[in-house]
Amino acid sequence: MSKNSQYLIDYLTKLRQLNKLDVEIPNQDINEIISDPRKYALDFIELEFARTVPKFIESYKNGLEFGKKNK
């Protein structure tokens, strides 16, 4: 197996691990959700985005590393 093939396999393995997302639904009273569903949705999106930012950063770094190794 060539070096480039191994770099690609390593990169894709790391990427696969980072793509595993565990979505947590915030626990709130149904009456609160019904009274302001927009706020509930925005809070949910903000929470999930904040949790996944580190994975985006790690994916970006892995992509840069992969690109440098394959020059």
CHARMM-style PDB file with segment names, atoms N, HN, CA, C and O in Angstrom:
ATOM      1  N   MET     1       0.853  -1.172   0.000  1.00  0.00      PROA
ATOM      2  CA  MET     1       0.000   0.000   0.000  1.00  0.00      PROA
ATOM      3  C   MET     1       0.900   1.237   0.000  1.00  0.00      PROA
ATOM      4  O   MET     1       1.881   1.310   0.740  1.00  0.00      PROA
ATOM      5  N   SER     2       0.550   2.195  -0.835  1.00  0.00      PROA
ATOM      6  HN  SER     2      -0.247   2.137  -1.437  1.00  0.00      PROA
ATOM      7  CA  SER     2       1.375   3.404  -0.934  1.00  0.00      PROA
ATOM      8  C   SER     2       1.152   4.297   0.282  1.00  0.00      PROA
ATOM      9  O   SER     2       0.175   4.147   1.016  1.00  0.00      PROA
ATOM     10  N   LYS     3       2.087   5.231   0.475  1.00  0.00      PROA
ATOM     11  HN  LYS     3       2.880   5.353  -0.122  1.00  0.00      PROA
ATOM     12  CA  LYS     3       1.987   6.185   1.573  1.00  0.00      PROA
ATOM     13  C   LYS     3       0.719   7.018   1.459  1.00  0.00      PROA
ATOM     14  O   LYS     3       0.026   7.238   2.452  1.00  0.00      PROA
ATOM     15  N   ASN     4       0.415   7.481   0.252  1.00  0.00      PROA
ATOM     16  HN  ASN     4       0.978   7.302  -0.555  1.00  0.00      PROA
ATOM     17  CA  ASN     4      -0.765   8.308   0.044  1.00  0.00      PROA
ATOM     18  C   ASN     4      -2.046   7.539   0.372  1.00  0.00      PROA
ATOM     19  O   ASN     4      -2.993   8.103   0.921  1.00  0.00      PROA
ATOM     20  N   SER     5      -2.068   6.260   0.034  1.00  0.00      PROA
ATOM     21  HN  SER     5      -1.299   5.802  -0.412  1.00  0.00      PROA
ATOM     22  CA  SER     5      -3.240   5.445   0.354  1.00  0.00      PROA
ATOM     23  C   SER     5      -3.417   5.337   1.861  1.00  0.00      PROA
ATOM     24  O   SER     5      -4.536   5.419   2.369  1.00  0.00      PROA
ATOM     25  N   GLN     6      -2.323   5.154   2.565  1.00  0.00      PROA
ATOM     26  HN  GLN     6      -1.414   5.088   2.152  1.00  0.00      PROA
ATOM     27  CA  GLN     6      -2.404   5.055   4.026  1.00  0.00      PROA
ATOM     28  C   GLN     6      -2.850   6.373   4.641  1.00  0.00      PROA
ATOM     29  O   GLN     6      -3.648   6.381   5.578  1.00  0.00      PROA
ATOM     30  N   TYR     7      -2.335   7.506   4.114  1.00  0.00      PROA
ATOM     31  HN  TYR     7      -1.687   7.500   3.352  1.00  0.00      PROA
ATOM     32  CA  TYR     7      -2.770   8.824   4.606  1.00  0.00      PROA
ATOM     33  C   TYR     7      -4.274   8.996   4.403  1.00  0.00      PROA
ATOM     34  O   TYR     7      -4.973   9.502   5.281  1.00  0.00      PROA
ATOM     35  N   LEU     8      -4.761   8.575   3.248  1.00  0.00      PROA
ATOM     36  HN  LEU     8      -4.193   8.164   2.534  1.00  0.00      PROA
ATOM     37  CA  LEU     8      -6.187   8.695   2.948  1.00  0.00      PROA
ATOM     38  C   LEU     8      -7.019   7.836   3.900  1.00  0.00      PROA
ATOM     39  O   LEU     8      -8.043   8.287   4.413  1.00  0.00      PROA
ATOM     40  N   ILE     9      -6.589   6.630   4.129  1.00  0.00      PROA
ATOM     41  HN  ILE     9      -5.758   6.264   3.712  1.00  0.00      PROA
ATOM     42  CA  ILE     9      -7.307   5.735   5.049  1.00  0.00      PROA
ATOM     43  C   ILE     9      -7.323   6.323   6.460  1.00  0.00      PROA
ATOM     44  O   ILE     9      -8.359   6.313   7.125  1.00  0.00      PROA
ATOM     45  N   ASP    10      -6.180   6.834   6.918  1.00  0.00      PROA
ATOM     46  HN  ASP    10      -5.338   6.842   6.378  1.00  0.00      PROA
ATOM     47  CA  ASP    10      -6.117   7.441   8.252  1.00  0.00      PROA
ATOM     48  C   ASP    10      -7.040   8.648   8.346  1.00  0.00      PROA
ATOM     49  O   ASP    10      -7.750   8.817   9.338  1.00  0.00      PROA
ATOM     50  N   TYR    11      -7.031   9.488   7.314  1.00  0.00      PROA
ATOM     51  HN  TYR    11      -6.455   9.351   6.509  1.00  0.00      PROA
ATOM     52  CA  TYR    11      -7.872  10.684   7.294  1.00  0.00      PROA
ATOM     53  C   TYR    11      -9.351  10.309   7.325  1.00  0.00      PROA
ATOM     54  O   TYR    11     -10.120  10.881   8.098  1.00  0.00      PROA
ATOM     55  N   LEU    12      -9.748   9.365   6.500  1.00  0.00      PROA
ATOM     56  HN  LEU    12      -9.124   8.900   5.872  1.00  0.00      PROA
ATOM     57  CA  LEU    12     -11.151   8.964   6.443  1.00  0.00      PROA
ATOM     58  C   LEU    12     -11.610   8.287   7.731  1.00  0.00      PROA
ATOM     59  O   LEU    12     -12.770   8.415   8.123  1.00  0.00      PROA
ATOM     60  N   THR    13     -10.710   7.575   8.384  1.00  0.00      PROA
ATOM     61  HN  THR    13      -9.768   7.471   8.067  1.00  0.00      PROA
ATOM     62  CA  THR    13     -11.038   6.959   9.672  1.00  0.00      PROA
ATOM     63  C   THR    13     -11.307   8.029  10.722  1.00  0.00      PROA
ATOM     64  O   THR    13     -12.272   7.935  11.481  1.00  0.00      PROA
ATOM     65  N   LYS    14     -10.452   9.045  10.761  1.00  0.00      PROA
ATOM     66  HN  LYS    14      -9.668   9.121  10.145  1.00  0.00      PROA
ATOM     67  CA  LYS    14     -10.652  10.149  11.707  1.00  0.00      PROA
ATOM     68  C   LYS    14     -11.944  10.899  11.392  1.00  0.00      PROA
ATOM     69  O   LYS    14     -12.696  11.255  12.299  1.00  0.00      PROA
ATOM     70  N   LEU    15     -12.194  11.134  10.126  1.00  0.00      PROA
ATOM     71  HN  LEU    15     -11.583  10.844   9.390  1.00  0.00      PROA
ATOM     72  CA  LEU    15     -13.389  11.858   9.709  1.00  0.00      PROA
ATOM     73  C   LEU    15     -14.650  11.086  10.069  1.00  0.00      PROA
ATOM     74  O   LEU    15     -15.649  11.670  10.491  1.00  0.00      PROA
ATOM     75  N   ARG    16     -14.597   9.796   9.902  1.00  0.00      PROA
ATOM     76  HN  ARG    16     -13.786   9.322   9.559  1.00  0.00      PROA
ATOM     77  CA  ARG    16     -15.750   8.954  10.231  1.00  0.00      PROA
ATOM     78  C   ARG    16     -16.097   9.071  11.718  1.00  0.00      PROA
ATOM     79  O   ARG    16     -17.268   9.153  12.086  1.00  0.00      PROA
ATOM     80  N   GLN    17     -15.062   9.079  12.569  1.00  0.00      PROA
ATOM     81  HN  GLN    17     -14.110   9.012  12.270  1.00  0.00      PROA
ATOM     82  CA  GLN    17     -15.297   9.217  14.003  1.00  0.00      PROA
ATOM     83  C   GLN    17     -15.914  10.574  14.337  1.00  0.00      PROA
ATOM     84  O   GLN    17     -16.792  10.668  15.194  1.00  0.00      PROA
ATOM     85  N   LEU    18     -15.453  11.614  13.661  1.00  0.00      PROA
ATOM     86  HN  LEU    18     -14.740  11.537  12.964  1.00  0.00      PROA
ATOM     87  CA  LEU    18     -15.956  12.958  13.932  1.00  0.00      PROA
ATOM     88  C   LEU    18     -17.374  13.161  13.415  1.00  0.00      PROA
ATOM     89  O   LEU    18     -18.081  14.042  13.904  1.00  0.00      PROA
ATOM     90  N   ASN    19     -17.799  12.382  12.455  1.00  0.00      PROA
ATOM     91  HN  ASN    19     -17.224  11.666  12.057  1.00  0.00      PROA
ATOM     92  CA  ASN    19     -19.134  12.535  11.885  1.00  0.00      PROA
ATOM     93  C   ASN    19     -20.226  11.860  12.706  1.00  0.00      PROA
ATOM     94  O   ASN    19     -21.407  11.968  12.378  1.00  0.00      PROA
ATOM     95  N   LYS    20     -19.839  11.174  13.762  1.00  0.00      PROA
ATOM     96  HN  LYS    20     -18.879  11.087  14.028  1.00  0.00      PROA
ATOM     97  CA  LYS    20     -20.841  10.557  14.625  1.00  0.00      PROA
ATOM     98  C   LYS    20     -21.425  11.649  15.526  1.00  0.00      PROA
ATOM     99  O   LYS    20     -20.750  12.164  16.418  1.00  0.00      PROA
ATOM    100  N   LEU    21     -22.677  11.986  15.279  1.00  0.00      PROA
ATOM    101  HN  LEU    21     -23.225  11.567  14.555  1.00  0.00      PROA
ATOM    102  CA  LEU    21     -23.342  13.029  16.054  1.00  0.00      PROA
ATOM    103  C   LEU    21     -24.391  12.407  16.968  1.00  0.00      PROA
ATOM    104  O   LEU    21     -25.203  11.585  16.543  1.00  0.00      PROA
ATOM    105  N   ASP    22     -24.355  12.811  18.212  1.00  0.00      PROA
ATOM    106  HN  ASP    22     -23.695  13.478  18.558  1.00  0.00      PROA
ATOM    107  CA  ASP    22     -25.366  12.389  19.171  1.00  0.00      PROA
ATOM    108  C   ASP    22     -26.220  13.603  19.494  1.00  0.00      PROA
ATOM    109  O   ASP    22     -25.791  14.509  20.209  1.00  0.00      PROA
ATOM    110  N   VAL    23     -27.420  13.610  18.963  1.00  0.00      PROA
ATOM    111  HN  VAL    23     -27.768  12.874  18.382  1.00  0.00      PROA
ATOM    112  CA  VAL    23     -28.318  14.740  19.166  1.00  0.00      PROA
ATOM    113  C   VAL    23     -29.078  14.543  20.463  1.00  0.00      PROA
ATOM    114  O   VAL    23     -29.709  13.509  20.682  1.00  0.00      PROA
ATOM    115  N   GLU    24     -29.007  15.551  21.319  1.00  0.00      PROA
ATOM    116  HN  GLU    24     -28.494  16.390  21.141  1.00  0.00      PROA
ATOM    117  CA  GLU    24     -29.744  15.515  22.572  1.00  0.00      PROA
ATOM    118  C   GLU    24     -30.888  16.514  22.486  1.00  0.00      PROA
ATOM    119  O   GLU    24     -30.681  17.690  22.186  1.00  0.00      PROA
ATOM    120  N   ILE    25     -32.082  16.039  22.751  1.00  0.00      PROA
ATOM    121  HN  ILE    25     -32.251  15.084  22.995  1.00  0.00      PROA
ATOM    122  CA  ILE    25     -33.255  16.911  22.724  1.00  0.00      PROA
ATOM    123  C   ILE    25     -33.409  17.511  24.117  1.00  0.00      PROA
ATOM    124  O   ILE    25     -33.507  16.778  25.102  1.00  0.00      PROA
ATOM    125  N   PRO    26     -33.431  18.850  24.206  1.00  0.00      PROA
ATOM    126  CA  PRO    26     -33.568  19.481  25.517  1.00  0.00      PROA
ATOM    127  C   PRO    26     -34.886  19.088  26.190  1.00  0.00      PROA
ATOM    128  O   PRO    26     -35.938  19.049  25.552  1.00  0.00      PROA
ATOM    129  N   ASN    27     -34.805  18.803  27.469  1.00  0.00      PROA
ATOM    130  HN  ASN    27     -33.950  18.835  27.987  1.00  0.00      PROA
ATOM    131  CA  ASN    27     -36.010  18.443  28.226  1.00  0.00      PROA
ATOM    132  C   ASN    27     -36.662  19.715  28.748  1.00  0.00      PROA
ATOM    133  O   ASN    27     -36.107  20.416  29.595  1.00  0.00      PROA
ATOM    134  N   GLN    28     -37.829  19.992  28.235  1.00  0.00      PROA
ATOM    135  HN  GLN    28     -38.279  19.422  27.547  1.00  0.00      PROA
ATOM    136  CA  GLN    28     -38.599  21.135  28.684  1.00  0.00      PROA
ATOM    137  C   GLN    28     -40.053  20.730  28.798  1.00  0.00      PROA
ATOM    138  O   GLN    28     -40.504  19.763  28.184  1.00  0.00      PROA
ATOM    139  N   ASP    29     -40.767  21.488  29.592  1.00  0.00      PROA
ATOM    140  HN  ASP    29     -40.400  22.273  30.091  1.00  0.00      PROA
ATOM    141  CA  ASP    29     -42.191  21.256  29.744  1.00  0.00      PROA
ATOM    142  C   ASP    29     -42.890  21.526  28.410  1.00  0.00      PROA
ATOM    143  O   ASP    29     -42.587  22.509  27.735  1.00  0.00      PROA
ATOM    144  N   ILE    30     -43.803  20.670  28.044  1.00  0.00      PROA
ATOM    145  HN  ILE    30     -44.048  19.871  28.593  1.00  0.00      PROA
ATOM    146  CA  ILE    30     -44.499  20.800  26.759  1.00  0.00      PROA
ATOM    147  C   ILE    30     -45.235  22.125  26.657  1.00  0.00      PROA
ATOM    148  O   ILE    30     -45.346  22.686  25.567  1.00  0.00      PROA
ATOM    149  N   ASN    31     -45.735  22.632  27.765  1.00  0.00      PROA
ATOM    150  HN  ASN    31     -45.645  22.177  28.651  1.00  0.00      PROA
ATOM    151  CA  ASN    31     -46.452  23.914  27.738  1.00  0.00      PROA
ATOM    152  C   ASN    31     -45.517  25.074  27.382  1.00  0.00      PROA
ATOM    153  O   ASN    31     -45.917  26.015  26.696  1.00  0.00      PROA
ATOM    154  N   GLU    32     -44.266  24.998  27.854  1.00  0.00      PROA
ATOM    155  HN  GLU    32     -43.940  24.234  28.411  1.00  0.00      PROA
ATOM    156  CA  GLU    32     -43.280  26.023  27.504  1.00  0.00      PROA
ATOM    157  C   GLU    32     -42.975  25.968  26.003  1.00  0.00      PROA
ATOM    158  O   GLU    32     -42.845  27.003  25.350  1.00  0.00      PROA
ATOM    159  N   ILE    33     -42.862  24.768  25.474  1.00  0.00      PROA
ATOM    160  HN  ILE    33     -42.967  23.926  26.004  1.00  0.00      PROA
ATOM    161  CA  ILE    33     -42.569  24.591  24.047  1.00  0.00      PROA
ATOM    162  C   ILE    33     -43.724  25.126  23.205  1.00  0.00      PROA
ATOM    163  O   ILE    33     -43.508  25.835  22.222  1.00  0.00      PROA
ATOM    164  N   ILE    34     -44.936  24.787  23.592  1.00  0.00      PROA
ATOM    165  HN  ILE    34     -45.111  24.211  24.391  1.00  0.00      PROA
ATOM    166  CA  ILE    34     -46.106  25.232  22.837  1.00  0.00      PROA
ATOM    167  C   ILE    34     -46.268  26.748  22.911  1.00  0.00      PROA
ATOM    168  O   ILE    34     -46.683  27.378  21.938  1.00  0.00      PROA
ATOM    169  N   SER    35     -45.941  27.333  24.061  1.00  0.00      PROA
ATOM    170  HN  SER    35     -45.604  26.822  24.851  1.00  0.00      PROA
ATOM    171  CA  SER    35     -46.111  28.781  24.205  1.00  0.00      PROA
ATOM    172  C   SER    35     -45.125  29.559  23.339  1.00  0.00      PROA
ATOM    173  O   SER    35     -45.432  30.666  22.895  1.00  0.00      PROA
ATOM    174  N   ASP    36     -43.933  28.986  23.094  1.00  0.00      PROA
ATOM    175  HN  ASP    36     -43.684  28.087  23.454  1.00  0.00      PROA
ATOM    176  CA  ASP    36     -42.941  29.677  22.257  1.00  0.00      PROA
ATOM    177  C   ASP    36     -42.083  28.658  21.507  1.00  0.00      PROA
ATOM    178  O   ASP    36     -40.921  28.454  21.859  1.00  0.00      PROA
ATOM    179  N   PRO    37     -42.641  28.015  20.476  1.00  0.00      PROA
ATOM    180  CA  PRO    37     -41.894  26.977  19.755  1.00  0.00      PROA
ATOM    181  C   PRO    37     -40.654  27.527  19.045  1.00  0.00      PROA
ATOM    182  O   PRO    37     -39.663  26.815  18.885  1.00  0.00      PROA
ATOM    183  N   ARG    38     -40.706  28.771  18.627  1.00  0.00      PROA
ATOM    184  HN  ARG    38     -41.511  29.350  18.757  1.00  0.00      PROA
ATOM    185  CA  ARG    38     -39.545  29.377  17.965  1.00  0.00      PROA
ATOM    186  C   ARG    38     -38.351  29.451  18.919  1.00  0.00      PROA
ATOM    187  O   ARG    38     -37.228  29.118  18.538  1.00  0.00      PROA
ATOM    188  N   LYS    39     -38.591  29.883  20.146  1.00  0.00      PROA
ATOM    189  HN  LYS    39     -39.503  30.153  20.455  1.00  0.00      PROA
ATOM    190  CA  LYS    39     -37.515  29.959  21.138  1.00  0.00      PROA
ATOM    191  C   LYS    39     -36.947  28.565  21.407  1.00  0.00      PROA
ATOM    192  O   LYS    39     -35.732  28.387  21.498  1.00  0.00      PROA
ATOM    193  N   TYR    40     -37.838  27.581  21.533  1.00  0.00      PROA
ATOM    194  HN  TYR    40     -38.824  27.726  21.459  1.00  0.00      PROA
ATOM    195  CA  TYR    40     -37.395  26.204  21.765  1.00  0.00      PROA
ATOM    196  C   TYR    40     -36.492  25.734  20.619  1.00  0.00      PROA
ATOM    197  O   TYR    40     -35.433  25.152  20.856  1.00  0.00      PROA
ATOM    198  N   ALA    41     -36.912  25.986  19.398  1.00  0.00      PROA
ATOM    199  HN  ALA    41     -37.772  26.459  19.206  1.00  0.00      PROA
ATOM    200  CA  ALA    41     -36.131  25.566  18.229  1.00  0.00      PROA
ATOM    201  C   ALA    41     -34.783  26.276  18.181  1.00  0.00      PROA
ATOM    202  O   ALA    41     -33.759  25.647  17.915  1.00  0.00      PROA
ATOM    203  N   LEU    42     -34.780  27.575  18.436  1.00  0.00      PROA
ATOM    204  HN  LEU    42     -35.612  28.086  18.652  1.00  0.00      PROA
ATOM    205  CA  LEU    42     -33.523  28.324  18.404  1.00  0.00      PROA
ATOM    206  C   LEU    42     -32.581  27.870  19.509  1.00  0.00      PROA
ATOM    207  O   LEU    42     -31.376  27.765  19.281  1.00  0.00      PROA
ATOM    208  N   ASP    43     -33.097  27.600  20.692  1.00  0.00      PROA
ATOM    209  HN  ASP    43     -34.076  27.686  20.877  1.00  0.00      PROA
ATOM    210  CA  ASP    43     -32.266  27.089  21.786  1.00  0.00      PROA
ATOM    211  C   ASP    43     -31.674  25.731  21.425  1.00  0.00      PROA
ATOM    212  O   ASP    43     -30.507  25.457  21.703  1.00  0.00      PROA
ATOM    213  N   PHE    44     -32.493  24.886  20.803  1.00  0.00      PROA
ATOM    214  HN  PHE    44     -33.442  25.109  20.578  1.00  0.00      PROA
ATOM    215  CA  PHE    44     -32.038  23.555  20.392  1.00  0.00      PROA
ATOM    216  C   PHE    44     -30.913  23.656  19.361  1.00  0.00      PROA
ATOM    217  O   PHE    44     -29.895  22.973  19.471  1.00  0.00      PROA
ATOM    218  N   ILE    45     -31.108  24.507  18.368  1.00  0.00      PROA
ATOM    219  HN  ILE    45     -31.935  25.062  18.279  1.00  0.00      PROA
ATOM    220  CA  ILE    45     -30.100  24.688  17.323  1.00  0.00      PROA
ATOM    221  C   ILE    45     -28.807  25.246  17.903  1.00  0.00      PROA
ATOM    222  O   ILE    45     -27.716  24.787  17.565  1.00  0.00      PROA
ATOM    223  N   GLU    46     -28.934  26.231  18.770  1.00  0.00      PROA
ATOM    224  HN  GLU    46     -29.820  26.605  19.044  1.00  0.00      PROA
ATOM    225  CA  GLU    46     -27.743  26.836  19.387  1.00  0.00      PROA
ATOM    226  C   GLU    46     -26.959  25.811  20.200  1.00  0.00      PROA
ATOM    227  O   GLU    46     -25.731  25.765  20.131  1.00  0.00      PROA
ATOM    228  N   LEU    47     -27.665  24.999  20.961  1.00  0.00      PROA
ATOM    229  HN  LEU    47     -28.662  25.036  21.017  1.00  0.00      PROA
ATOM    230  CA  LEU    47     -27.013  23.969  21.764  1.00  0.00      PROA
ATOM    231  C   LEU    47     -26.269  22.965  20.880  1.00  0.00      PROA
ATOM    232  O   LEU    47     -25.109  22.645  21.141  1.00  0.00      PROA
ATOM    233  N   GLU    48     -26.929  22.474  19.846  1.00  0.00      PROA
ATOM    234  HN  GLU    48     -27.872  22.733  19.634  1.00  0.00      PROA
ATOM    235  CA  GLU    48     -26.300  21.493  18.960  1.00  0.00      PROA
ATOM    236  C   GLU    48     -25.119  22.095  18.199  1.00  0.00      PROA
ATOM    237  O   GLU    48     -24.098  21.433  18.016  1.00  0.00      PROA
ATOM    238  N   PHE    49     -25.252  23.333  17.761  1.00  0.00      PROA
ATOM    239  HN  PHE    49     -26.082  23.871  17.910  1.00  0.00      PROA
ATOM    240  CA  PHE    49     -24.152  23.986  17.054  1.00  0.00      PROA
ATOM    241  C   PHE    49     -22.948  24.127  17.973  1.00  0.00      PROA
ATOM    242  O   PHE    49     -21.824  23.820  17.577  1.00  0.00      PROA
ATOM    243  N   ALA    50     -23.176  24.589  19.192  1.00  0.00      PROA
ATOM    244  HN  ALA    50     -24.090  24.839  19.513  1.00  0.00      PROA
ATOM    245  CA  ALA    50     -22.078  24.763  20.151  1.00  0.00      PROA
ATOM    246  C   ALA    50     -21.388  23.433  20.455  1.00  0.00      PROA
ATOM    247  O   ALA    50     -20.173  23.389  20.650  1.00  0.00      PROA
ATOM    248  N   ARG    51     -22.158  22.364  20.494  1.00  0.00      PROA
ATOM    249  HN  ARG    51     -23.144  22.400  20.336  1.00  0.00      PROA
ATOM    250  CA  ARG    51     -21.562  21.052  20.777  1.00  0.00      PROA
ATOM    251  C   ARG    51     -20.750  20.514  19.610  1.00  0.00      PROA
ATOM    252  O   ARG    51     -19.808  19.750  19.821  1.00  0.00      PROA
ATOM    253  N   THR    52     -21.093  20.894  18.382  1.00  0.00      PROA
ATOM    254  HN  THR    52     -21.858  21.514  18.211  1.00  0.00      PROA
ATOM    255  CA  THR    52     -20.402  20.321  17.227  1.00  0.00      PROA
ATOM    256  C   THR    52     -19.255  21.176  16.696  1.00  0.00      PROA
ATOM    257  O   THR    52     -18.482  20.703  15.862  1.00  0.00      PROA
ATOM    258  N   VAL    53     -19.121  22.412  17.149  1.00  0.00      PROA
ATOM    259  HN  VAL    53     -19.749  22.797  17.826  1.00  0.00      PROA
ATOM    260  CA  VAL    53     -18.031  23.273  16.674  1.00  0.00      PROA
ATOM    261  C   VAL    53     -16.666  22.616  16.859  1.00  0.00      PROA
ATOM    262  O   VAL    53     -15.858  22.652  15.931  1.00  0.00      PROA
ATOM    263  N   PRO    54     -16.372  22.018  18.012  1.00  0.00      PROA
ATOM    264  CA  PRO    54     -15.059  21.356  18.148  1.00  0.00      PROA
ATOM    265  C   PRO    54     -14.828  20.266  17.101  1.00  0.00      PROA
ATOM    266  O   PRO    54     -13.695  20.071  16.660  1.00  0.00      PROA
ATOM    267  N   LYS    55     -15.877  19.557  16.700  1.00  0.00      PROA
ATOM    268  HN  LYS    55     -16.797  19.716  17.059  1.00  0.00      PROA
ATOM    269  CA  LYS    55     -15.720  18.533  15.665  1.00  0.00      PROA
ATOM    270  C   LYS    55     -15.417  19.159  14.315  1.00  0.00      PROA
ATOM    271  O   LYS    55     -14.623  18.617  13.546  1.00  0.00      PROA
ATOM    272  N   PHE    56     -16.044  20.306  14.014  1.00  0.00      PROA
ATOM    273  HN  PHE    56     -16.689  20.746  14.639  1.00  0.00      PROA
ATOM    274  CA  PHE    56     -15.748  21.006  12.766  1.00  0.00      PROA
ATOM    275  C   PHE    56     -14.286  21.444  12.733  1.00  0.00      PROA
ATOM    276  O   PHE    56     -13.605  21.297  11.719  1.00  0.00      PROA
ATOM    277  N   ILE    57     -13.823  21.975  13.841  1.00  0.00      PROA
ATOM    278  HN  ILE    57     -14.376  22.094  14.666  1.00  0.00      PROA
ATOM    279  CA  ILE    57     -12.435  22.446  13.925  1.00  0.00      PROA
ATOM    280  C   ILE    57     -11.467  21.276  13.752  1.00  0.00      PROA
ATOM    281  O   ILE    57     -10.483  21.379  13.019  1.00  0.00      PROA
ATOM    282  N   GLU    58     -11.750  20.175  14.424  1.00  0.00      PROA
ATOM    283  HN  GLU    58     -12.549  20.091  15.020  1.00  0.00      PROA
ATOM    284  CA  GLU    58     -10.893  18.996  14.309  1.00  0.00      PROA
ATOM    285  C   GLU    58     -10.889  18.452  12.880  1.00  0.00      PROA
ATOM    286  O   GLU    58      -9.841  18.048  12.376  1.00  0.00      PROA
ATOM    287  N   SER    59     -12.039  18.438  12.230  1.00  0.00      PROA
ATOM    288  HN  SER    59     -12.891  18.766  12.639  1.00  0.00      PROA
ATOM    289  CA  SER    59     -12.122  17.986  10.838  1.00  0.00      PROA
ATOM    290  C   SER    59     -11.289  18.877   9.926  1.00  0.00      PROA
ATOM    291  O   SER    59     -10.590  18.390   9.037  1.00  0.00      PROA
ATOM    292  N   TYR    60     -11.369  20.177  10.151  1.00  0.00      PROA
ATOM    293  HN  TYR    60     -11.937  20.573  10.872  1.00  0.00      PROA
ATOM    294  CA  TYR    60     -10.597  21.129   9.354  1.00  0.00      PROA
ATOM    295  C   TYR    60      -9.098  20.878   9.533  1.00  0.00      PROA
ATOM    296  O   TYR    60      -8.347  20.851   8.558  1.00  0.00      PROA
ATOM    297  N   LYS    61      -8.672  20.697  10.773  1.00  0.00      PROA
ATOM    298  HN  LYS    61      -9.282  20.719  11.566  1.00  0.00      PROA
ATOM    299  CA  LYS    61      -7.247  20.440  11.048  1.00  0.00      PROA
ATOM    300  C   LYS    61      -6.792  19.135  10.403  1.00  0.00      PROA
ATOM    301  O   LYS    61      -5.699  19.060   9.842  1.00  0.00      PROA
ATOM    302  N   ASN    62      -7.629  18.116  10.483  1.00  0.00      PROA
ATOM    303  HN  ASN    62      -8.517  18.177  10.939  1.00  0.00      PROA
ATOM    304  CA  ASN    62      -7.287  16.832   9.859  1.00  0.00      PROA
ATOM    305  C   ASN    62      -7.169  16.978   8.346  1.00  0.00      PROA
ATOM    306  O   ASN    62      -6.291  16.375   7.729  1.00  0.00      PROA
ATOM    307  N   GLY    63      -8.049  17.773   7.751  1.00  0.00      PROA
ATOM    308  HN  GLY    63      -8.762  18.262   8.252  1.00  0.00      PROA
ATOM    309  CA  GLY    63      -7.982  18.008   6.310  1.00  0.00      PROA
ATOM    310  C   GLY    63      -6.703  18.729   5.910  1.00  0.00      PROA
ATOM    311  O   GLY    63      -6.091  18.395   4.895  1.00  0.00      PROA
ATOM    312  N   LEU    64      -6.297  19.713   6.701  1.00  0.00      PROA
ATOM    313  HN  LEU    64      -6.794  19.984   7.525  1.00  0.00      PROA
ATOM    314  CA  LEU    64      -5.040  20.421   6.423  1.00  0.00      PROA
ATOM    315  C   LEU    64      -3.848  19.477   6.528  1.00  0.00      PROA
ATOM    316  O   LEU    64      -2.953  19.488   5.682  1.00  0.00      PROA
ATOM    317  N   GLU    65      -3.851  18.665   7.572  1.00  0.00      PROA
ATOM    318  HN  GLU    65      -4.577  18.655   8.259  1.00  0.00      PROA
ATOM    319  CA  GLU    65      -2.759  17.709   7.764  1.00  0.00      PROA
ATOM    320  C   GLU    65      -2.696  16.718   6.599  1.00  0.00      PROA
ATOM    321  O   GLU    65      -1.616  16.413   6.093  1.00  0.00      PROA
ATOM    322  N   PHE    66      -3.850  16.224   6.185  1.00  0.00      PROA
ATOM    323  HN  PHE    66      -4.727  16.472   6.596  1.00  0.00      PROA
ATOM    324  CA  PHE    66      -3.905  15.302   5.057  1.00  0.00      PROA
ATOM    325  C   PHE    66      -3.377  15.961   3.787  1.00  0.00      PROA
ATOM    326  O   PHE    66      -2.617  15.355   3.032  1.00  0.00      PROA
ATOM    327  N   GLY    67      -3.787  17.203   3.560  1.00  0.00      PROA
ATOM    328  HN  GLY    67      -4.405  17.695   4.173  1.00  0.00      PROA
ATOM    329  CA  GLY    67      -3.325  17.930   2.364  1.00  0.00      PROA
ATOM    330  C   GLY    67      -1.817  18.127   2.356  1.00  0.00      PROA
ATOM    331  O   GLY    67      -1.177  17.995   1.312  1.00  0.00      PROA
ATOM    332  N   LYS    68      -1.249  18.441   3.508  1.00  0.00      PROA
ATOM    333  HN  LYS    68      -1.769  18.548   4.356  1.00  0.00      PROA
ATOM    334  CA  LYS    68       0.205  18.660   3.600  1.00  0.00      PROA
ATOM    335  C   LYS    68       0.977  17.361   3.339  1.00  0.00      PROA
ATOM    336  O   LYS    68       2.036  17.378   2.712  1.00  0.00      PROA
ATOM    337  N   LYS    69       0.447  16.253   3.817  1.00  0.00      PROA
ATOM    338  HN  LYS    69      -0.413  16.239   4.327  1.00  0.00      PROA
ATOM    339  CA  LYS    69       1.128  14.972   3.648  1.00  0.00      PROA
ATOM    340  C   LYS    69       1.085  14.491   2.203  1.00  0.00      PROA
ATOM    341  O   LYS    69       1.926  13.687   1.800  1.00  0.00      PROA
ATOM    342  N   ASN    70       0.131  14.961   1.423  1.00  0.00      PROA
ATOM    343  HN  ASN    70      -0.552  15.614   1.750  1.00  0.00      PROA
ATOM    344  CA  ASN    70      -0.036  14.472   0.062  1.00  0.00      PROA
ATOM    345  C   ASN    70       0.459  15.442  -0.996  1.00  0.00      PROA
ATOM    346  O   ASN    70       0.074  15.333  -2.160  1.00  0.00      PROA
ATOM    347  N   LYS    71       1.293  16.377  -0.617  1.00  0.00      PROA
ATOM    348  HN  LYS    71       1.605  16.467   0.329  1.00  0.00      PROA
ATOM    349  CA  LYS    71       1.855  17.313  -1.605  1.00  0.00      PROA
ATOM    350  C   LYS    71       2.918  16.655  -2.430  1.00  0.00      PROA
ATOM    351  OT1 LYS    71       3.499  17.291  -3.309  1.00  0.00      PROA
TER     352      LYS     71
END
